Amino acid sequence: MNITARGSAYFILLAFFLLSAGMLASESELTAKLTGKVVGAPDCISTLKMTPGHAEIVLAPGSSAETTLTISDVQCGASYIRLDVEDLPSEYFEFAPSYLRTLTPGDTGRFIIYLDIPLDAEYKAYTATYKLYTSEGRYAGPELTLSIEDVEKPQLRARTESITEGSPSEKESMDNSQFWWLIMLGAVVFVAAIYASEYFEKKLHENEEKRKRPSHGKTTLRSLVKKDRKKEELNIKRVSKALKKGKKR
């Protein structure tokens, strides 16, 4: 197989690799979108409602308070439900229970969030977001504004309306971008390996040709020398014959 044919074969393999990776990515994306589906009920998508106890809380350093997050209107059910409060220092809060095992349609679940502000906390306002993680998907919930101010007693303001999430949040787009970056990196390494292999093979072929050329040169030179010697010997014989004939006369 020559270099062109080999290169074509390599590129066919590369195209197959990229096609397989694309199909895998599409399958992963489809799986992520279907995490809210319930087996046996193809038209059922897991949804739920999150209702915070308070929308805004104002606390002074060294003070504490508690609020709640109620989960209701669960469609299709949810299992292994964990809570997280994003964009709020972890030392400022705790919650109970650590997780809810299952919620079926018609059930109501509740997390209690305990806020405890350190004495040395700086005066600052935080906008936190409730996040729920379940076996069926990830849910982005309502926001909680926590302000650290110099107040005599905690100030809690309730939210007048509840927050409803329609469906589980899909996986972070960063995961897909990292996946495609890995595919592109693999493709670049693959192509580089191909060209490196072709380059070193070509160099090896050139070196072999160079090794052969001196030996061919020596053989040609020897043959030329032999031919010249034969010509000289013939000339000498002719001259000697001519001299002998001249003496006889």
C-alpha positions in Angstrom: 0.0 0.0 0.0 1.5 3.3 -1.0 1.4 6.5 1.0 -1.7 8.0 -0.7 -3.7 4.8 -0.2 -2.6 4.5 3.4 -3.5 8.2 4.1 -6.9 7.6 2.6 -7.5 4.6 4.9 -6.4 6.7 7.9 -8.9 9.4 7.0 -11.7 6.9 6.6 -10.9 5.6 10.1 -10.9 9.2 11.4 -14.3 9.9 9.8 -15.6 6.7 11.4 -14.2 7.8 14.8 -15.9 11.3 14.6 -19.2 9.8 13.4 -19.2 7.3 16.3 -18.4 10.1 18.8 -21.2 12.3 17.4 -23.6 9.4 17.7 -22.5 8.8 21.3 -22.9 12.5 22.1 -26.4 12.6 20.6 -27.3 9.5 22.6 -26.0 11.0 25.8 -27.9 14.2 25.1 -31.1 12.3 24.4 -30.6 10.3 27.6 -30.2 13.5 29.6 -33.4 14.9 28.2 -35.3 11.7 29.1 -34.2 11.5 32.7 -37.5 12.9 33.8 -39.4 10.1 32.0 -41.1 7.4 34.1 -40.8 3.8 32.8 -44.2 2.5 31.7 -45.6 6.1 31.3 -44.0 7.7 28.2 -46.1 10.8 28.4 -45.3 11.5 32.1 -42.6 14.0 32.8 -41.5 14.6 36.4 -42.5 18.0 37.6 -42.9 19.6 41.1 -43.6 22.9 42.8 -41.2 24.6 45.3 -42.5 27.2 47.7 -40.0 29.1 49.9 -41.1 30.2 53.3 -39.4 33.6 52.8 -38.1 35.6 49.9 -35.9 38.0 51.9 -34.2 37.7 55.2 -32.2 40.4 57.0 -29.9 39.3 59.8 -27.2 40.9 61.9 -23.9 39.3 62.5 -24.2 36.8 65.4 -28.0 36.3 64.9 -29.9 33.3 63.5 -33.2 32.4 61.9 -34.9 29.6 60.1 -37.0 29.3 56.9 -38.5 26.5 54.9 -38.8 25.1 51.4 -41.9 23.2 50.7 -42.2 20.7 47.8 -45.6 19.9 46.5 -47.6 19.0 43.3 -45.2 16.2 42.5 -46.0 14.6 39.1 -44.8 11.1 38.3 -42.9 10.9 41.6 -39.4 11.8 42.8 -36.8 9.9 44.7 -33.7 10.6 46.7 -34.3 14.3 46.9 -31.3 16.5 48.1 -31.3 20.2 48.7 -28.5 22.7 48.0 -28.4 26.4 48.4 -26.1 27.9 45.8 -24.2 31.2 46.1 -24.5 31.3 49.9 -21.5 30.6 52.2 -21.8 27.0 53.5 -21.0 28.1 57.0 -24.0 30.3 57.1 -26.7 27.6 56.8 -27.7 24.0 57.6 -30.8 22.2 56.7 -32.8 19.1 57.8 -33.5 16.5 56.8 -30.4 15.7 54.8 -32.6 14.2 52.1 -36.1 13.0 51.3 -36.4 9.4 50.3 -39.4 9.5 48.0 -42.4 11.7 47.1 -45.3 10.3 45.2 -48.1 12.3 43.5 -50.1 14.0 46.2 -47.3 14.0 48.7 -45.7 17.1 50.3 -42.1 17.3 51.5 -40.4 20.1 53.4 -36.8 21.1 54.2 -36.0 23.4 57.1 -33.1 25.8 56.5 -31.3 27.0 59.6 -29.4 30.3 59.1 -26.7 31.1 61.6 -24.5 34.2 60.9 -21.0 34.4 62.4 -20.1 37.4 64.6 -17.3 38.4 62.2 -19.5 38.2 59.1 -19.2 41.2 56.8 -22.1 43.3 55.9 -23.2 42.0 52.5 -26.3 40.9 50.5 -26.4 37.5 49.0 -28.8 36.2 46.4 -29.0 32.4 46.8 -30.8 29.8 44.7 -32.5 26.7 45.9 -31.5 23.6 43.9 -33.0 20.2 44.2 -31.2 17.0 43.0 -33.2 13.9 42.5 -32.7 10.5 40.8 -34.9 11.8 38.0 -33.2 15.1 37.4 -32.0 18.5 38.7 -34.4 21.3 39.5 -33.6 25.0 39.7 -35.8 26.6 42.3 -36.7 30.1 43.7 -34.2 32.6 45.0 -33.5 33.7 48.6 -32.1 37.1 49.4 -30.0 37.2 52.6 -28.8 40.6 53.8 -26.2 41.0 56.6 -27.0 44.3 58.2 -26.8 46.0 61.6 -30.4 45.3 62.7 -31.7 44.7 66.2 -33.8 41.7 65.3 -34.2 39.4 62.2 -36.4 40.7 59.5 -38.2 38.0 57.3 -40.3 38.8 54.3 -42.5 36.1 52.9 -42.9 35.4 49.2 -46.5 36.1 48.0 -46.4 33.4 45.3 -44.9 30.0 44.9 -42.3 28.9 42.3 -43.2 26.1 40.0 -40.6 24.1 38.0 -41.9 22.5 34.8 -39.3 19.8 34.4 -35.9 18.7 35.6 -33.0 20.9 34.4 -30.8 19.3 31.8 -27.2 18.7 32.4 -24.8 21.6 32.3 -23.8 22.6 28.7 -20.2 22.6 30.0 -20.4 18.8 30.1 -21.2 18.7 26.4 -18.6 21.3 25.5 -15.9 19.4 27.4 -17.0 16.2 25.7 -16.7 17.9 22.2 -13.3 19.4 23.2 -12.1 15.8 24.0 -13.3 14.6 20.7 -11.5 17.5 18.9 -8.3 16.8 20.9 -8.5 13.1 20.0 -9.0 14.0 16.3 -6.0 16.4 16.3 -3.8 13.8 18.1 -5.0 11.1 15.6 -4.1 13.3 12.5 -0.8 14.3 14.0 0.1 10.7 14.6 -0.8 9.9 11.0 1.4 12.6 9.6 4.3 11.8 12.0 4.1 8.1 10.9 4.1 9.2 7.2 7.0 11.6 7.8 9.2 9.1 9.5 8.4 6.4 7.0 9.4 8.8 4.2 12.6 9.7 5.9 13.4 6.0 6.4 12.9 5.4 2.7 15.1 8.3 1.8 17.9 7.0 4.1 17.7 3.6 2.5 18.0 5.1 -1.0 21.1 7.1 0.2 22.7 4.0 1.5 22.2 2.2 -1.8 23.5 5.0 -4.0 27.3 4.8 -2.9 27.4 1.0 -3.6 26.0 1.5 -7.1 28.6 4.2 -7.7 31.5 2.0 -6.7 30.2 -0.8 -9.0 30.0 1.6 -11.9 33.4 3.0 -11.3 35.0 -0.4 -11.1 33.4 -1.5 -14.4 34.7 1.7 -16.1 38.2 1.0 -14.8 38.0 -2.5 -16.1 36.9 -1.3 -19.5 39.7 1.2 -19.7 42.2 -1.4 -18.7 40.9 -3.8 -21.4 41.2 -1.0 -24.0 44.8 -0.2 -22.9 45.7 -3.9 -23.1 44.2 -4.1 -26.6 46.1 -1.0 -27.7 49.4 -2.4 -26.3 48.9 -5.6 -28.1 48.2 -3.8 -31.4 51.3 -1.7 -31.0 53.5 -4.6 -30.1 52.1 -6.5 -33.2 52.8 -3.5 -35.4 56.4 -3.3 -34.1 57.0 -7.0 -34.7 55.9 -6.7 -38.3 58.1 -3.7 -38.8 61.2 -5.6 -37.6 60.5 -8.5 -39.9 60.5 -6.2 -42.9 
